[in-house]
Amino acid sequence: MDLTWTDRQDELRRRFTVFGRERVAPDSARRDREESFDRGLWQELADAGFWAVNVPKRYGGDGGDLWDHVAAFEGLARGADDCGFVLTAAAHAGLQQLLLRYGTEEQKETLLPGLVSGAIGATAATEAAGGSHVSAVTTTARPAPGGGFSLSGGKSHITNAPVADLMMIVGRVAGIGPRDITLFLVEKGGRGVEQGEQESLLGLRTSPLGPIGLDDVEVPPERVLGQVGGGLDVLYWCLAFDRMIYGVIVSAHLEALLPTAIDRITTRRAFGSPIGEHQYIQDKVVDMQVTVAASRALSYSTVDALLHPDDTHRASLLASCVKLLSAEGLVRAGLELVQLFGHAGFESGSGIERHLRDAVAFRIAGGTNEMQKKNIFNQVLRAHRRDLDQ
């Protein structure tokens, strides 16, 4: 598709590239070593207007659209040099977008201003036994006397769980039949809500990941997101949005790493010449550039599909394509960056090996690569059968 950024979108990309470069990047190595999430930095991001970009003005936003949001994300990812922090932002963005698209007027008026001004959101589907199989959740909501629900269960490996102020919980409503998946909005500090400690990870160590425990949590009817029993349709849109954002992050982050690779291959000499004069070395940089271009193009196509309510199957297909392609490309790039720097790239604390550690998570988070392949195949098969029936 052909896309021309507006002046506002160009300004957003530039502004948040500078924010990422000046505020997020300088301390990213220390945060990685200490496995720490910087809440103060998060507040700075909110104060800079990042979360207001595509929220209507009546809810505390600037009134922009989804393309404005993507432009801002692209800028942040390009400047931040911290995939963990940016993926924390991606998880928050998923909840904000769900409220914008599916929330009631009361939910938007009550919850969006906080998410715009510095509160942290999380979307919680994954459970210990289910992994990427979101429709296999066992968290259960039982109708409560006087209305509402009593929600019990547990979520595992949830981005932002240890620090979230507002959580979207995927559960099942007992006794309503096969279409029972429902989404519940749960706030920090409620009775029966337990947010676990941050997990210690190989990569993405600046992103707070952890469990959520739910023990007879009272959820009033006005805190159901979407329709009771209609959660899967909402969740599938959210998953497509998340996977699109992963592609945006990969393309921008890897584009920012290309100068590091170029500088290395033009200044490092072996056998009397720069190593960049050898085709085996040139191929590594070429592959990085192809990943940047392909991830960005597929991400933009997915945004276009997400903006058309009748195009959900296409959005799901494209989102899985971009998630799969960008994750595989980022891992290859991480490996090749280490290879370009040799032993220096392999050393802990070099700043090079961190990119590889972070990249590995992209093959798992947001649905494993295997799940993306399964979804792509199912969507292609569905389209084929539909064509045969016409």
SEROTOR-967707 format. One record per residue (C-alpha): residue number from 1; x, y, z. Coordinates in steps of 0.25 Angstrom, whole numbers. Last residue first. Layout:
BEGIN
{NUM, {X, Y, Z}}
...
END
This chain:
BEGIN
{390, {-75, -76, -18}}
{389, {-73, -88, -9}}
{388, {-59, -91, -15}}
{387, {-55, -77, -12}}
{386, {-59, -78, 3}}
{385, {-51, -91, 3}}
{384, {-39, -85, -1}}
{383, {-41, -73, 9}}
{382, {-42, -83, 20}}
{381, {-30, -90, 16}}
{380, {-22, -77, 15}}
{379, {-27, -73, 29}}
{378, {-24, -87, 35}}
{377, {-10, -87, 29}}
{376, {-7, -73, 35}}
{375, {-12, -76, 48}}
{374, {-4, -89, 49}}
{373, {8, -81, 45}}
{372, {6, -71, 55}}
{371, {4, -81, 66}}
{370, {18, -87, 62}}
{369, {24, -74, 63}}
{368, {19, -73, 78}}
{367, {7, -63, 81}}
{366, {10, -49, 86}}
{365, {23, -53, 92}}
{364, {30, -65, 88}}
{363, {38, -62, 75}}
{362, {40, -48, 80}}
{361, {46, -53, 93}}
{360, {59, -57, 85}}
{359, {61, -43, 80}}
{358, {64, -38, 94}}
{357, {75, -47, 97}}
{356, {81, -44, 83}}
{355, {80, -29, 85}}
{354, {86, -31, 99}}
{353, {98, -38, 92}}
{352, {102, -25, 85}}
{351, {103, -15, 97}}
{350, {116, -21, 101}}
{349, {111, -24, 115}}
{348, {113, -39, 114}}
{347, {124, -42, 103}}
{346, {119, -48, 91}}
{345, {119, -36, 82}}
{344, {134, -34, 86}}
{343, {137, -48, 83}}
{342, {132, -46, 68}}
{341, {126, -32, 66}}
{340, {120, -37, 52}}
{339, {116, -50, 58}}
{338, {109, -43, 70}}
{337, {101, -34, 60}}
{336, {98, -47, 51}}
{335, {91, -54, 63}}
{334, {83, -41, 66}}
{333, {79, -39, 52}}
{332, {75, -54, 50}}
{331, {66, -52, 63}}
{330, {60, -39, 58}}
{329, {57, -46, 44}}
{328, {50, -57, 51}}
{327, {42, -48, 59}}
{326, {39, -39, 48}}
{325, {34, -49, 38}}
{324, {25, -57, 49}}
{323, {19, -44, 55}}
{322, {17, -38, 41}}
{321, {10, -51, 35}}
{320, {2, -53, 48}}
{319, {-3, -38, 47}}
{318, {-6, -40, 32}}
{317, {-15, -52, 34}}
{316, {-22, -46, 46}}
{315, {-25, -33, 39}}
{314, {-30, -41, 26}}
{313, {-39, -49, 35}}
{312, {-44, -36, 42}}
{311, {-47, -28, 29}}
{310, {-62, -24, 32}}
{309, {-58, -15, 43}}
{308, {-48, -7, 34}}
{307, {-38, 0, 42}}
{306, {-31, -12, 46}}
{305, {-28, -15, 31}}
{304, {-21, -2, 29}}
{303, {-13, -4, 41}}
{302, {-9, -18, 36}}
{301, {-4, -12, 23}}
{300, {5, -3, 30}}
{299, {11, -14, 38}}
{298, {13, -22, 26}}
{297, {21, -11, 19}}
{296, {29, -8, 32}}
{295, {33, -23, 34}}
{294, {37, -24, 20}}
{293, {45, -12, 19}}
{292, {53, -14, 33}}
{291, {54, -29, 30}}
{290, {60, -26, 16}}
{289, {70, -16, 22}}
{288, {75, -27, 33}}
{287, {76, -37, 22}}
{286, {85, -27, 13}}
{285, {94, -25, 25}}
{284, {97, -40, 27}}
{283, {99, -42, 12}}
{282, {110, -31, 12}}
{281, {118, -40, 22}}
{280, {117, -52, 13}}
{279, {120, -43, 1}}
{278, {133, -38, 6}}
{277, {136, -23, 5}}
{276, {130, -21, 18}}
{275, {141, -27, 25}}
{274, {150, -15, 22}}
{273, {163, -19, 15}}
{272, {177, -24, 18}}
{271, {173, -39, 22}}
{270, {163, -33, 33}}
{269, {159, -19, 35}}
{268, {148, -14, 44}}
{267, {144, 0, 41}}
{266, {134, -2, 29}}
{265, {128, -14, 35}}
{264, {126, -9, 49}}
{263, {121, 5, 44}}
{262, {111, -2, 36}}
{261, {106, -11, 47}}
{260, {104, 0, 57}}
{259, {98, 9, 46}}
{258, {88, -3, 44}}
{257, {83, -3, 58}}
{256, {73, 9, 57}}
{255, {67, 1, 46}}
{254, {66, -11, 54}}
{253, {58, -3, 65}}
{252, {49, 3, 55}}
{251, {45, -9, 47}}
{250, {44, -18, 60}}
{249, {35, -8, 67}}
{248, {26, -6, 56}}
{247, {25, -22, 54}}
{246, {22, -23, 69}}
{245, {11, -13, 67}}
{244, {4, -21, 57}}
{243, {5, -33, 66}}
{242, {-2, -25, 77}}
{241, {-13, -20, 68}}
{240, {-16, -34, 62}}
{239, {-16, -39, 77}}
{238, {-26, -28, 81}}
{237, {-35, -31, 69}}
{236, {-35, -46, 73}}
{235, {-38, -42, 87}}
{234, {-51, -34, 83}}
{233, {-56, -46, 75}}
{232, {-52, -56, 86}}
{231, {-59, -48, 97}}
{230, {-73, -48, 92}}
{229, {-79, -57, 103}}
{228, {-83, -45, 112}}
{227, {-82, -33, 102}}
{226, {-71, -23, 101}}
{225, {-62, -20, 113}}
{224, {-69, -25, 126}}
{223, {-66, -14, 137}}
{222, {-81, -9, 137}}
{221, {-86, -22, 141}}
{220, {-78, -21, 154}}
{219, {-66, -30, 156}}
{218, {-64, -36, 170}}
{217, {-51, -44, 171}}
{216, {-53, -58, 176}}
{215, {-38, -60, 177}}
{214, {-31, -55, 165}}
{213, {-15, -57, 164}}
{212, {-7, -49, 153}}
{211, {6, -54, 149}}
{210, {19, -47, 144}}
{209, {26, -38, 134}}
{208, {32, -25, 137}}
{207, {40, -20, 124}}
{206, {54, -16, 126}}
{205, {59, -30, 125}}
{204, {54, -32, 111}}
{203, {64, -43, 110}}
{202, {68, -56, 118}}
{201, {57, -53, 128}}
{200, {55, -52, 143}}
{199, {41, -50, 146}}
{198, {35, -38, 153}}
{197, {27, -41, 166}}
{196, {13, -45, 166}}
{195, {0, -37, 165}}
{194, {-11, -42, 175}}
{193, {-25, -38, 173}}
{192, {-35, -44, 183}}
{191, {-40, -30, 188}}
{190, {-36, -19, 178}}
{189, {-23, -13, 180}}
{188, {-20, -11, 165}}
{187, {-33, -10, 156}}
{186, {-40, -21, 148}}
{185, {-47, -20, 135}}
{184, {-53, -33, 130}}
{183, {-53, -39, 116}}
{182, {-63, -51, 114}}
{181, {-61, -65, 107}}
{180, {-74, -72, 109}}
{179, {-79, -76, 95}}
{178, {-80, -91, 98}}
{177, {-92, -89, 108}}
{176, {-96, -79, 118}}
{175, {-93, -87, 131}}
{174, {-80, -81, 136}}
{173, {-74, -69, 130}}
{172, {-61, -71, 124}}
{171, {-49, -62, 126}}
{170, {-39, -52, 119}}
{169, {-35, -41, 129}}
{168, {-32, -27, 125}}
{167, {-23, -21, 136}}
{166, {-23, -7, 141}}
{165, {-12, -1, 150}}
{164, {-1, -10, 145}}
{163, {12, -11, 152}}
{162, {15, -26, 154}}
{161, {6, -30, 142}}
{160, {12, -21, 132}}
{159, {14, -32, 122}}
{158, {7, -45, 127}}
{157, {15, -57, 129}}
{156, {4, -65, 136}}
{155, {-11, -63, 139}}
{154, {-19, -69, 150}}
{153, {-33, -72, 154}}
{152, {-45, -67, 160}}
{151, {-55, -56, 156}}
{150, {-68, -53, 164}}
{149, {-78, -47, 155}}
{148, {-87, -35, 154}}
{147, {-102, -35, 159}}
{146, {-109, -35, 172}}
{145, {-103, -49, 176}}
{144, {-91, -52, 167}}
{143, {-91, -59, 154}}
{142, {-78, -68, 153}}
{141, {-66, -64, 146}}
{140, {-55, -74, 142}}
{139, {-41, -74, 139}}
{138, {-39, -87, 131}}
{137, {-34, -81, 118}}
{136, {-34, -91, 106}}
{135, {-38, -80, 96}}
{134, {-25, -73, 98}}
{133, {-16, -85, 93}}
{132, {-3, -77, 93}}
{131, {1, -83, 106}}
{130, {-10, -91, 112}}
{129, {-5, -98, 124}}
{128, {1, -86, 131}}
{127, {-9, -77, 127}}
{126, {-8, -66, 116}}
{125, {-20, -56, 114}}
{124, {-16, -43, 122}}
{123, {-16, -30, 116}}
{122, {-8, -20, 124}}
{121, {-10, -5, 127}}
{120, {-1, 5, 134}}
{119, {-6, 19, 139}}
{118, {2, 31, 134}}
{117, {-7, 42, 129}}
{116, {-13, 35, 117}}
{115, {-17, 22, 124}}
{114, {-23, 30, 136}}
{113, {-31, 39, 126}}
{112, {-36, 26, 119}}
{111, {-42, 19, 131}}
{110, {-55, 27, 135}}
{109, {-59, 34, 123}}
{108, {-56, 22, 114}}
{107, {-63, 12, 123}}
{106, {-75, 21, 124}}
{105, {-76, 22, 109}}
{104, {-75, 7, 108}}
{103, {-62, 1, 103}}
{102, {-60, -6, 90}}
{101, {-51, 2, 81}}
{100, {-45, 12, 90}}
{99, {-45, 3, 102}}
{98, {-38, -8, 93}}
{97, {-28, 2, 88}}
{96, {-24, 6, 102}}
{95, {-22, -9, 106}}
{94, {-13, -12, 94}}
{93, {-5, 1, 97}}
{92, {-1, -3, 110}}
{91, {4, -16, 105}}
{90, {12, -8, 94}}
{89, {17, 1, 104}}
{88, {23, -10, 112}}
{87, {28, -15, 99}}
{86, {36, -2, 97}}
{85, {42, -3, 111}}
{84, {47, -17, 108}}
{83, {52, -13, 94}}
{82, {61, -3, 99}}
{81, {70, 5, 89}}
{80, {59, 16, 91}}
{79, {61, 24, 78}}
{78, {55, 16, 67}}
{77, {45, 9, 76}}
{76, {40, 23, 81}}
{75, {38, 28, 67}}
{74, {31, 16, 62}}
{73, {22, 17, 73}}
{72, {18, 32, 70}}
{71, {16, 28, 56}}
{70, {7, 17, 60}}
{69, {-1, 25, 69}}
{68, {-3, 36, 58}}
{67, {-8, 25, 49}}
{66, {-18, 20, 59}}
{65, {-25, 34, 59}}
{64, {-22, 47, 67}}
{63, {-31, 54, 77}}
{62, {-21, 60, 86}}
{61, {-25, 52, 98}}
{60, {-32, 55, 112}}
{59, {-45, 47, 110}}
{58, {-52, 58, 103}}
{57, {-40, 61, 94}}
{56, {-41, 47, 87}}
{55, {-30, 38, 89}}
{54, {-20, 36, 78}}
{53, {-8, 44, 83}}
{52, {-11, 45, 97}}
{51, {-2, 33, 101}}
{50, {10, 39, 96}}
{49, {8, 53, 102}}
{48, {21, 56, 108}}
{47, {15, 55, 121}}
{46, {12, 40, 118}}
{45, {26, 38, 114}}
{44, {31, 45, 126}}
{43, {22, 36, 135}}
{42, {28, 24, 129}}
{41, {42, 29, 132}}
{40, {38, 30, 146}}
{39, {33, 16, 146}}
{38, {47, 11, 142}}
{37, {46, -4, 140}}
{36, {58, -12, 146}}
{35, {65, -24, 142}}
{34, {78, -19, 149}}
{33, {87, -22, 137}}
{32, {76, -18, 127}}
{31, {73, -5, 134}}
{30, {88, -2, 134}}
{29, {88, -4, 119}}
{28, {76, 5, 116}}
{27, {81, 17, 124}}
{26, {84, 26, 112}}
{25, {74, 20, 103}}
{24, {61, 24, 109}}
{23, {62, 40, 111}}
{22, {70, 45, 100}}
{21, {69, 35, 89}}
{20, {55, 31, 92}}
{19, {50, 45, 94}}
{18, {57, 49, 81}}
{17, {50, 38, 73}}
{16, {38, 42, 80}}
{15, {38, 56, 74}}
{14, {43, 52, 61}}
{13, {32, 41, 59}}
{12, {21, 51, 65}}
{11, {26, 62, 55}}
{10, {25, 53, 43}}
{9, {11, 49, 48}}
{8, {7, 63, 49}}
{7, {12, 67, 35}}
{6, {4, 55, 29}}
{5, {11, 42, 26}}
{4, {9, 37, 12}}
{3, {5, 23, 10}}
{2, {4, 14, -2}}
{1, {0, 0, 0}}
END
